[in-house]
């Protein structure tokens, strides 16, 4: 079990290289993923491992706020993360 996992979110609602909603339901601890939009193979922790972490923190810039708002209640990988925390950052020039 991890104490802390940092996650990001894609514009299509993917997280942890989990692109399709059915990939988030896989029982394996480690999964190999790809999607039509991201055709190369990626290795990811499975959603079960992600959700067993004590803290799951999404690191997000301001451009990701609308994505969270529009995906959180849909059946997308990002919405399968249980009890997420959000840390927003601003780029200051």
N, CA, C and O atoms as CSV, one atom per row, in Angstrom:
chain,resi,resn,atom,element,x,y,z
A,1,UNK,N,N,0.847,-1.168,0.000
A,1,UNK,CA,C,0.000,0.000,0.000
A,1,UNK,C,C,0.897,1.238,0.000
A,1,UNK,O,O,1.903,1.303,0.707
A,2,UNK,N,N,0.507,2.201,-0.803
A,2,UNK,CA,C,1.226,3.465,-0.857
A,2,UNK,C,C,0.632,4.437,0.160
A,2,UNK,O,O,-0.574,4.435,0.406
A,3,UNK,N,N,1.488,5.260,0.742
A,3,UNK,CA,C,0.990,6.324,1.609
A,3,UNK,C,C,0.424,7.466,0.782
A,3,UNK,O,O,-0.574,8.079,1.162
A,4,UNK,N,N,1.060,7.755,-0.351
A,4,UNK,CA,C,0.705,8.922,-1.147
A,4,UNK,C,C,0.928,8.631,-2.625
A,4,UNK,O,O,1.967,8.093,-3.007
A,5,UNK,N,N,-0.043,8.986,-3.448
A,5,UNK,CA,C,0.092,8.890,-4.900
A,5,UNK,C,C,-0.303,10.234,-5.488
A,5,UNK,O,O,-1.374,10.764,-5.190
A,6,UNK,N,N,0.566,10.779,-6.321
A,6,UNK,CA,C,0.245,11.989,-7.064
A,6,UNK,C,C,-0.285,11.595,-8.427
A,6,UNK,O,O,0.289,10.738,-9.098
A,7,UNK,N,N,-1.382,12.219,-8.841
A,7,UNK,CA,C,-2.018,11.924,-10.116
A,7,UNK,C,C,-2.218,13.207,-10.917
A,7,UNK,O,O,-2.252,14.306,-10.363
A,8,UNK,N,N,-2.347,13.046,-12.202
A,8,UNK,CA,C,-2.754,14.120,-13.089
A,8,UNK,C,C,-4.057,13.716,-13.746
A,8,UNK,O,O,-4.607,12.652,-13.463
A,9,UNK,N,N,-4.540,14.567,-14.619
A,9,UNK,CA,C,-5.763,14.250,-15.354
A,9,UNK,C,C,-5.609,14.724,-16.790
A,9,UNK,O,O,-5.117,15.824,-17.041
A,10,UNK,N,N,-6.030,13.889,-17.726
A,10,UNK,CA,C,-6.005,14.258,-19.132
A,10,UNK,C,C,-7.274,14.983,-19.535
A,10,UNK,O,O,-8.281,14.941,-18.827
A,11,UNK,N,N,-7.217,15.638,-20.661
A,11,UNK,CA,C,-8.387,16.393,-21.138
A,11,UNK,C,C,-9.580,15.488,-21.422
A,11,UNK,O,O,-10.713,15.963,-21.504
A,12,UNK,N,N,-9.336,14.189,-21.573
A,12,UNK,CA,C,-10.419,13.233,-21.824
A,12,UNK,C,C,-10.881,12.510,-20.554
A,12,UNK,O,O,-11.685,11.581,-20.627
A,13,UNK,N,N,-10.376,12.932,-19.394
A,13,UNK,CA,C,-10.788,12.321,-18.132
A,13,UNK,C,C,-9.965,11.110,-17.738
A,13,UNK,O,O,-10.352,10.387,-16.820
A,14,UNK,N,N,-8.827,10.862,-18.410
A,14,UNK,CA,C,-8.000,9.725,-17.997
A,14,UNK,C,C,-7.075,10.148,-16.858
A,14,UNK,O,O,-6.767,11.327,-16.688
A,15,UNK,N,N,-6.649,9.169,-16.097
A,15,UNK,CA,C,-5.684,9.393,-15.033
A,15,UNK,C,C,-4.866,8.128,-14.858
A,15,UNK,O,O,-5.363,7.027,-15.096
A,16,UNK,N,N,-3.624,8.274,-14.447
A,16,UNK,CA,C,-2.770,7.110,-14.212
A,16,UNK,C,C,-2.625,6.221,-15.430
A,16,UNK,O,O,-2.498,5.005,-15.287
A,17,UNK,N,N,-2.639,6.789,-16.616
A,17,UNK,CA,C,-2.593,6.024,-17.872
A,17,UNK,C,C,-3.746,5.039,-17.992
A,17,UNK,O,O,-3.653,4.063,-18.737
A,18,UNK,N,N,-4.824,5.283,-17.271
A,18,UNK,CA,C,-6.054,4.500,-17.413
A,18,UNK,C,C,-6.992,5.347,-18.257
A,18,UNK,O,O,-7.517,6.362,-17.800
A,19,UNK,N,N,-7.195,4.911,-19.504
A,19,UNK,CA,C,-7.904,5.726,-20.486
A,19,UNK,C,C,-9.376,5.378,-20.629
A,19,UNK,O,O,-10.217,6.267,-20.761
A,20,UNK,N,N,-9.687,4.110,-20.602
A,20,UNK,CA,C,-11.060,3.658,-20.832
A,20,UNK,C,C,-11.700,3.270,-19.502
A,20,UNK,O,O,-11.018,2.776,-18.604
A,21,UNK,N,N,-13.001,3.491,-19.374
A,21,UNK,CA,C,-13.656,3.200,-18.095
A,21,UNK,C,C,-13.519,1.736,-17.700
A,21,UNK,O,O,-13.421,1.431,-16.511
A,22,UNK,N,N,-13.510,0.818,-18.673
A,22,UNK,CA,C,-13.390,-0.601,-18.332
A,22,UNK,C,C,-11.990,-0.943,-17.832
A,22,UNK,O,O,-11.833,-1.923,-17.104
A,23,UNK,N,N,-10.959,-0.161,-18.200
A,23,UNK,CA,C,-9.612,-0.394,-17.681
A,23,UNK,C,C,-9.561,-0.087,-16.183
A,23,UNK,O,O,-8.763,-0.679,-15.456
A,24,UNK,N,N,-10.396,0.823,-15.725
A,24,UNK,CA,C,-10.458,1.149,-14.308
A,24,UNK,C,C,-11.076,0.052,-13.470
A,24,UNK,O,O,-10.942,0.050,-12.246
A,25,UNK,N,N,-11.757,-0.884,-14.124
A,25,UNK,CA,C,-12.399,-1.999,-13.415
A,25,UNK,C,C,-11.543,-3.259,-13.388
A,25,UNK,O,O,-11.942,-4.260,-12.792
A,26,UNK,N,N,-10.384,-3.228,-14.018
A,26,UNK,CA,C,-9.528,-4.419,-14.045
A,26,UNK,C,C,-9.000,-4.720,-12.650
A,26,UNK,O,O,-8.601,-3.797,-11.939
A,27,UNK,N,N,-8.985,-5.987,-12.236
A,27,UNK,CA,C,-8.564,-6.322,-10.866
A,27,UNK,C,C,-7.047,-6.370,-10.667
A,27,UNK,O,O,-6.586,-6.425,-9.527
A,28,UNK,N,N,-6.267,-6.351,-11.737
A,28,UNK,CA,C,-4.824,-6.484,-11.614
A,28,UNK,C,C,-4.212,-5.269,-10.904
A,28,UNK,O,O,-4.728,-4.154,-10.988
A,29,UNK,N,N,-3.098,-5.516,-10.204
A,29,UNK,CA,C,-2.379,-4.436,-9.529
A,29,UNK,C,C,-1.612,-3.563,-10.512
A,29,UNK,O,O,-1.479,-2.356,-10.307
A,30,UNK,N,N,-1.112,-4.169,-11.570
A,30,UNK,CA,C,-0.393,-3.454,-12.620
A,30,UNK,C,C,-1.057,-3.815,-13.941
A,30,UNK,O,O,-1.309,-4.988,-14.216
A,31,UNK,N,N,-1.338,-2.808,-14.754
A,31,UNK,CA,C,-2.000,-3.059,-16.029
A,31,UNK,C,C,-1.221,-2.404,-17.162
A,31,UNK,O,O,-0.484,-1.440,-16.955
A,32,UNK,N,N,-1.399,-2.945,-18.359
A,32,UNK,CA,C,-0.838,-2.366,-19.580
A,32,UNK,C,C,-2.015,-1.767,-20.337
A,32,UNK,O,O,-3.012,-2.444,-20.587
A,33,UNK,N,N,-1.894,-0.493,-20.701
A,33,UNK,CA,C,-3.016,0.210,-21.306
A,33,UNK,C,C,-2.618,0.883,-22.612
A,33,UNK,O,O,-1.437,1.069,-22.905
A,34,UNK,N,N,-3.620,1.235,-23.374
A,34,UNK,CA,C,-3.486,2.085,-24.550
A,34,UNK,C,C,-4.899,2.549,-24.888
A,34,UNK,O,O,-5.872,2.082,-24.295
A,35,UNK,N,N,-5.005,3.456,-25.829
A,35,UNK,CA,C,-6.321,3.896,-26.287
A,35,UNK,C,C,-6.186,4.344,-27.739
A,35,UNK,O,O,-5.079,4.440,-28.269
A,36,UNK,N,N,-7.306,4.611,-28.364
A,36,UNK,CA,C,-7.258,5.093,-29.756
A,36,UNK,C,C,-6.512,6.423,-29.829
A,36,UNK,O,O,-5.764,6.676,-30.773
A,37,UNK,N,N,-6.720,7.250,-28.843
A,37,UNK,CA,C,-6.095,8.578,-28.828
A,37,UNK,C,C,-4.622,8.514,-28.414
A,37,UNK,O,O,-3.822,9.357,-28.820
A,38,UNK,N,N,-4.272,7.521,-27.615
A,38,UNK,CA,C,-2.902,7.324,-27.131
A,38,UNK,C,C,-2.488,5.897,-27.486
A,38,UNK,O,O,-2.529,5.020,-26.623
A,39,UNK,N,N,-2.091,5.642,-28.733
A,39,UNK,CA,C,-1.956,4.266,-29.216
A,39,UNK,C,C,-0.741,3.492,-28.695
A,39,UNK,O,O,-0.700,2.272,-28.856
A,40,UNK,N,N,0.225,4.132,-28.092
A,40,UNK,CA,C,1.372,3.394,-27.593
A,40,UNK,C,C,1.041,2.762,-26.243
A,40,UNK,O,O,0.157,3.235,-25.528
A,41,UNK,N,N,1.747,1.704,-25.905
A,41,UNK,CA,C,1.470,0.949,-24.691
A,41,UNK,C,C,2.062,1.669,-23.476
A,41,UNK,O,O,3.164,2.214,-23.542
A,42,UNK,N,N,1.320,1.664,-22.378
A,42,UNK,CA,C,1.756,2.258,-21.117
A,42,UNK,C,C,1.544,1.250,-19.995
A,42,UNK,O,O,0.649,0.408,-20.055
A,43,UNK,N,N,2.382,1.355,-18.974
A,43,UNK,CA,C,2.233,0.520,-17.792
A,43,UNK,C,C,1.720,1.418,-16.674
A,43,UNK,O,O,2.237,2.515,-16.465
A,44,UNK,N,N,0.707,0.951,-15.958
A,44,UNK,CA,C,0.083,1.747,-14.904
A,44,UNK,C,C,-0.231,0.883,-13.698
A,44,UNK,O,O,-0.364,-0.337,-13.797
A,45,UNK,N,N,-0.345,1.540,-12.566
A,45,UNK,CA,C,-0.939,0.867,-11.418
A,45,UNK,C,C,-2.412,0.680,-11.716
A,45,UNK,O,O,-3.027,1.534,-12.354
A,46,UNK,N,N,-2.977,-0.405,-11.272
A,46,UNK,CA,C,-4.406,-0.610,-11.428
A,46,UNK,C,C,-5.176,0.288,-10.464
A,46,UNK,O,O,-4.618,0.774,-9.480
A,47,UNK,N,N,-6.434,0.502,-10.745
A,47,UNK,CA,C,-7.256,1.387,-9.922
A,47,UNK,C,C,-7.382,0.867,-8.490
A,47,UNK,O,O,-7.500,1.658,-7.554
A,48,UNK,N,N,-7.358,-0.457,-8.310
A,48,UNK,CA,C,-7.413,-1.008,-6.952
A,48,UNK,C,C,-6.214,-0.546,-6.127
A,48,UNK,O,O,-6.369,-0.194,-4.958
A,49,UNK,N,N,-5.030,-0.545,-6.718
A,49,UNK,CA,C,-3.827,-0.093,-6.007
A,49,UNK,C,C,-3.907,1.403,-5.745
A,49,UNK,O,O,-3.594,1.867,-4.648
A,50,UNK,N,N,-4.325,2.153,-6.751
A,50,UNK,CA,C,-4.459,3.605,-6.576
A,50,UNK,C,C,-5.405,3.907,-5.418
A,50,UNK,O,O,-5.099,4.737,-4.563
A,51,UNK,N,N,-6.543,3.240,-5.390
A,51,UNK,CA,C,-7.541,3.526,-4.357
A,51,UNK,C,C,-7.166,3.014,-2.974
A,51,UNK,O,O,-7.753,3.454,-1.986
A,52,UNK,N,N,-6.215,2.105,-2.873
A,52,UNK,CA,C,-5.758,1.654,-1.556
A,52,UNK,C,C,-4.751,2.626,-0.934
A,52,UNK,O,O,-4.460,2.526,0.258
A,53,UNK,N,N,-4.225,3.550,-1.711
A,53,UNK,CA,C,-3.289,4.536,-1.164
A,53,UNK,C,C,-3.990,5.369,-0.104
A,53,UNK,O,O,-5.180,5.664,-0.218
A,54,UNK,N,N,-3.259,5.738,0.909
A,54,UNK,CA,C,-3.866,6.534,1.986
A,54,UNK,C,C,-4.303,7.902,1.489
A,54,UNK,O,O,-5.350,8.406,1.893
A,55,UNK,N,N,-3.506,8.504,0.613
A,55,UNK,CA,C,-3.866,9.811,0.043
A,55,UNK,C,C,-3.652,9.763,-1.457
A,55,UNK,O,O,-2.639,9.256,-1.940
A,56,UNK,N,N,-4.623,10.299,-2.188
A,56,UNK,CA,C,-4.540,10.429,-3.640
A,56,UNK,C,C,-4.686,11.915,-3.955
A,56,UNK,O,O,-5.749,12.501,-3.752
A,57,UNK,N,N,-3.607,12.515,-4.452
A,57,UNK,CA,C,-3.619,13.954,-4.700
A,57,UNK,C,C,-3.457,14.208,-6.195
A,57,UNK,O,O,-2.494,13.759,-6.817
A,58,UNK,N,N,-4.419,14.935,-6.757
A,58,UNK,CA,C,-4.317,15.384,-8.139
A,58,UNK,C,C,-3.581,16.719,-8.151
A,58,UNK,O,O,-3.988,17.663,-7.474
A,59,UNK,N,N,-2.497,16.795,-8.922
A,59,UNK,CA,C,-1.766,18.043,-9.126
A,59,UNK,C,C,-2.287,18.676,-10.402
A,59,UNK,O,O,-2.119,18.115,-11.485
A,60,UNK,N,N,-2.919,19.836,-10.288
A,60,UNK,CA,C,-3.635,20.410,-11.421
A,60,UNK,C,C,-3.330,21.890,-11.603
A,60,UNK,O,O,-3.257,22.646,-10.634
A,61,UNK,N,N,-3.153,22.292,-12.855
A,61,UNK,CA,C,-3.062,23.695,-13.206
A,61,UNK,C,C,-4.449,24.254,-13.444
A,61,UNK,O,O,-5.424,23.503,-13.463
A,62,UNK,N,N,-4.553,25.564,-13.626
A,62,UNK,CA,C,-5.873,26.191,-13.776
A,62,UNK,C,C,-6.656,25.686,-14.984
A,62,UNK,O,O,-7.887,25.721,-14.974
A,63,UNK,N,N,-5.969,25.220,-16.022
A,63,UNK,CA,C,-6.670,24.733,-17.214
A,63,UNK,C,C,-7.386,23.409,-16.968
A,63,UNK,O,O,-8.209,22.992,-17.783
A,64,UNK,N,N,-7.083,22.745,-15.858
A,64,UNK,CA,C,-7.696,21.449,-15.560
A,64,UNK,C,C,-8.976,21.561,-14.737
A,64,UNK,O,O,-9.719,20.585,-14.633
A,65,UNK,N,N,-9.252,22.716,-14.153
A,65,UNK,CA,C,-10.443,22.886,-13.326
A,65,UNK,C,C,-11.722,22.558,-14.098
A,65,UNK,O,O,-12.563,21.825,-13.579
A,66,UNK,N,N,-11.899,23.073,-15.320
A,66,UNK,CA,C,-13.125,22.711,-16.064
A,66,UNK,C,C,-13.225,21.214,-16.357
A,66,UNK,O,O,-14.326,20.669,-16.430
A,67,UNK,N,N,-12.088,20.553,-16.523
A,67,UNK,CA,C,-12.103,19.112,-16.795
A,67,UNK,C,C,-12.632,18.373,-15.575
A,67,UNK,O,O,-13.463,17.474,-15.703
A,68,UNK,N,N,-12.156,18.745,-14.396
A,68,UNK,CA,C,-12.649,18.122,-13.163
A,68,UNK,C,C,-14.145,18.367,-13.032
A,68,UNK,O,O,-14.906,17.441,-12.754
A,69,UNK,N,N,-14.566,19.607,-13.231
A,69,UNK,CA,C,-15.986,19.941,-13.112
A,69,UNK,C,C,-16.848,19.150,-14.084
A,69,UNK,O,O,-17.962,18.759,-13.737
A,70,UNK,N,N,-16.356,18.906,-15.295
A,70,UNK,CA,C,-17.176,18.241,-16.305
A,70,UNK,C,C,-17.084,16.715,-16.251
A,70,UNK,O,O,-17.932,16.041,-16.837
A,71,UNK,N,N,-16.082,16.146,-15.568
A,71,UNK,CA,C,-15.912,14.691,-15.586
A,71,UNK,C,C,-16.204,14.006,-14.266
A,71,UNK,O,O,-16.375,12.787,-14.243
A,72,UNK,N,N,-16.268,14.734,-13.178
A,72,UNK,CA,C,-16.308,14.101,-11.867
A,72,UNK,C,C,-17.537,13.218,-11.665
A,72,UNK,O,O,-17.472,12.242,-10.917
A,73,UNK,N,N,-18.642,13.538,-12.310
A,73,UNK,CA,C,-19.840,12.728,-12.119
A,73,UNK,C,C,-20.114,11.798,-13.297
A,73,UNK,O,O,-21.166,11.162,-13.349
A,74,UNK,N,N,-19.193,11.712,-14.227
A,74,UNK,CA,C,-19.340,10.793,-15.351
A,74,UNK,C,C,-18.570,9.516,-15.050
A,74,UNK,O,O,-17.749,9.477,-14.134
A,75,UNK,N,N,-18.835,8.495,-15.812
A,75,UNK,CA,C,-18.180,7.208,-15.604
A,75,UNK,C,C,-16.861,7.177,-16.381
A,75,UNK,O,O,-16.721,6.444,-17.360
A,76,UNK,N,N,-15.901,7.983,-15.929
A,76,UNK,CA,C,-14.585,8.057,-16.539
A,76,UNK,C,C,-13.537,7.638,-15.511
A,76,UNK,O,O,-13.819,7.647,-14.312
A,77,UNK,N,N,-12.336,7.272,-15.952
A,77,UNK,CA,C,-11.325,6.826,-14.986
A,77,UNK,C,C,-11.096,7.790,-13.821
A,77,UNK,O,O,-10.951,7.346,-12.682
A,78,UNK,N,N,-11.061,9.084,-14.079
A,78,UNK,CA,C,-10.809,10.037,-12.987
A,78,UNK,C,C,-11.900,9.968,-11.925
A,78,UNK,O,O,-11.629,10.216,-10.750
A,79,UNK,N,N,-13.122,9.638,-12.313
A,79,UNK,CA,C,-14.216,9.582,-11.348
A,79,UNK,C,C,-14.196,8.306,-10.510
A,79,UNK,O,O,-14.981,8.173,-9.571
A,80,UNK,N,N,-13.309,7.366,-10.837
A,80,UNK,CA,C,-13.201,6.119,-10.082
A,80,UNK,C,C,-12.215,6.223,-8.919
A,80,UNK,O,O,-12.104,5.292,-8.121
A,81,UNK,N,N,-11.504,7.336,-8.814
A,81,UNK,CA,C,-10.577,7.534,-7.701
A,81,UNK,C,C,-11.398,7.902,-6.466
A,81,UNK,O,O,-12.159,8.870,-6.478
A,82,UNK,N,N,-11.233,7.122,-5.411
A,82,UNK,CA,C,-12.014,7.302,-4.186
A,82,UNK,C,C,-11.329,8.302,-3.267
A,82,UNK,O,O,-10.129,8.198,-3.012
A,83,UNK,N,N,-12.087,9.266,-2.774
A,83,UNK,CA,C,-11.612,10.290,-1.828
A,83,UNK,C,C,-10.371,11.035,-2.328
A,83,UNK,O,O,-9.365,11.102,-1.622
A,84,UNK,N,N,-10.435,11.591,-3.536
A,84,UNK,CA,C,-9.269,12.327,-4.027
A,84,UNK,C,C,-9.144,13.688,-3.342
A,84,UNK,O,O,-10.119,14.250,-2.843
A,85,UNK,N,N,-7.925,14.190,-3.337
A,85,UNK,CA,C,-7.643,15.549,-2.912
A,85,UNK,C,C,-7.132,16.291,-4.145
A,85,UNK,O,O,-6.610,15.671,-5.071
A,86,UNK,N,N,-7.278,17.599,-4.157
A,86,UNK,CA,C,-6.859,18.389,-5.307
A,86,UNK,C,C,-5.918,19.483,-4.856
A,86,UNK,O,O,-6.219,20.224,-3.920
A,87,UNK,N,N,-4.777,19.585,-5.521
A,87,UNK,CA,C,-3.807,20.630,-5.254
A,87,UNK,C,C,-3.638,21.410,-6.555
A,87,UNK,O,O,-3.173,20.871,-7.559
A,88,UNK,N,N,-4.017,22.666,-6.526
A,88,UNK,CA,C,-3.952,23.506,-7.713
A,88,UNK,C,C,-2.724,24.390,-7.639
A,88,UNK,O,O,-2.363,24.877,-6.568
A,89,UNK,N,N,-2.084,24.595,-8.776
A,89,UNK,CA,C,-0.920,25.482,-8.797
A,89,UNK,C,C,-1.135,26.549,-9.871
A,89,UNK,O,O,-1.845,26.341,-10.855
A,90,UNK,N,N,-0.512,27.665,-9.650
A,90,UNK,CA,C,-0.518,28.757,-10.618
A,90,UNK,C,C,0.900,29.012,-11.069
A,90,UNK,O,O,1.813,29.070,-10.246
A,91,UNK,N,N,1.094,29.164,-12.354
A,91,UNK,CA,C,2.411,29.481,-12.885
A,91,UNK,C,C,2.602,30.988,-12.810
A,91,UNK,O,O,1.818,31.743,-13.384
A,92,UNK,N,N,3.626,31.422,-12.116
A,92,UNK,CA,C,3.903,32.837,-11.967
A,92,UNK,C,C,5.173,33.156,-12.731
A,92,UNK,O,O,6.224,32.565,-12.483
A,93,UNK,N,N,5.072,34.090,-13.659
A,93,UNK,CA,C,6.239,34.453,-14.474
A,93,UNK,C,C,7.007,35.586,-13.823
A,93,UNK,O,O,8.021,36.032,-14.359
